[in-house]
């Protein structure tokens, strides 16, 4: 995974986590929440939950994503490793079993 993709995935997992801005947060609790959320939902599940929240509550979701990004940037060294350890890398052959898409006319 590239650094940008890991950072986005970390923010999505943090967004989907049960942590709240009002919680007393340490690097360890944030890393644990990201890791457990990433394992529970997977990257696609985190992105899906985030998209659902932006659809249902765009104003609140915007504030939560800003909080998640600020928190992730503040702890960037710890969090990338927490996410990478929680979600295994996809092999290079992933997706080769997909059916071909027909060209649109």
C-alpha positions as CSV (number, residue, x, y, z in Angstrom):
1,X,0.0,0.0,0.0
2,X,1.3,3.5,-0.7
3,X,1.6,6.0,2.1
4,X,-1.4,8.0,0.7
5,X,-3.7,5.0,0.6
6,X,-2.7,4.0,4.1
7,X,-3.3,7.5,5.4
8,X,-6.7,7.6,3.8
9,X,-7.5,4.1,5.1
10,X,-6.4,5.2,8.6
11,X,-8.7,8.2,8.5
12,X,-11.6,6.1,7.3
13,X,-11.0,3.5,10.1
14,X,-10.8,6.3,12.6
15,X,-13.9,7.9,11.2
16,X,-15.8,4.6,11.5
17,X,-14.4,3.8,15.0
18,X,-16.4,4.4,18.2
19,X,-14.0,7.0,19.4
20,X,-15.4,10.5,20.0
21,X,-13.6,13.9,20.1
22,X,-14.7,14.2,23.8
23,X,-12.9,11.0,24.7
24,X,-9.5,11.1,26.5
25,X,-7.3,10.0,23.7
26,X,-3.8,8.5,23.8
27,X,-1.7,7.2,20.9
28,X,-2.4,3.7,22.2
29,X,-6.2,4.0,22.4
30,X,-6.4,5.6,19.0
31,X,-4.2,2.9,17.4
32,X,-6.2,0.2,19.2
33,X,-9.5,1.7,17.9
34,X,-8.2,2.0,14.4
35,X,-6.8,-1.5,14.4
36,X,-10.0,-3.1,15.8
37,X,-12.3,-1.1,13.5
38,X,-10.1,-2.1,10.5
39,X,-10.2,-5.8,11.5
40,X,-14.0,-5.7,12.2
41,X,-15.1,-3.8,9.1
42,X,-12.2,-4.1,6.7
43,X,-11.1,-1.2,4.5
44,X,-14.2,-1.4,2.3
45,X,-16.5,-1.5,5.3
46,X,-14.9,1.6,6.8
47,X,-15.2,3.5,3.5
48,X,-18.8,2.3,3.2
49,X,-19.8,3.4,6.8
50,X,-18.1,6.8,6.1
51,X,-20.0,7.2,2.8
52,X,-23.3,6.4,4.6
53,X,-22.7,9.0,7.2
54,X,-21.8,11.6,4.6
55,X,-25.1,10.8,2.8
56,X,-27.2,10.8,6.0
57,X,-25.5,13.6,8.0
58,X,-23.1,15.6,5.8
59,X,-22.5,18.4,8.2
60,X,-21.7,16.1,11.1
61,X,-19.6,13.8,8.9
62,X,-17.6,16.8,7.7
63,X,-16.7,17.7,11.3
64,X,-15.9,14.1,12.2
65,X,-13.6,13.7,9.2
66,X,-11.8,16.9,10.0
67,X,-11.3,15.6,13.5
68,X,-10.1,12.2,12.2
69,X,-7.6,13.8,9.8
70,X,-6.3,16.2,12.4
71,X,-5.9,13.3,14.9
72,X,-4.3,11.1,12.3
73,X,-1.8,13.8,11.3
74,X,-0.9,14.4,14.9
75,X,-0.1,10.7,15.4
76,X,0.9,9.8,11.9
77,X,4.0,7.7,12.8
78,X,2.1,5.4,15.1
79,X,-1.1,5.0,13.1
80,X,0.2,3.8,9.7
81,X,1.8,0.9,11.5
82,X,-1.3,0.1,13.5
83,X,-3.4,0.0,10.3
84,X,-0.8,-2.0,8.3
85,X,-0.7,-4.6,11.1
86,X,-4.5,-4.8,11.3
87,X,-5.2,-5.3,7.6
88,X,-3.1,-7.7,5.5
89,X,-1.8,-6.5,2.2
90,X,-3.6,-7.7,-0.9
91,X,-1.6,-10.0,-3.1
92,X,-0.5,-8.8,-6.6
93,X,-2.9,-11.4,-8.1
94,X,-6.0,-10.0,-6.4
95,X,-8.8,-9.2,-8.8
96,X,-7.6,-11.4,-11.6
97,X,-10.6,-13.7,-11.1
98,X,-13.0,-10.8,-12.1
99,X,-15.1,-11.1,-15.1
100,X,-14.3,-8.8,-18.0
101,X,-16.4,-5.7,-18.4
102,X,-18.0,-5.3,-21.8
103,X,-17.3,-2.1,-23.6
104,X,-20.2,0.3,-23.5
105,X,-21.7,1.0,-26.9
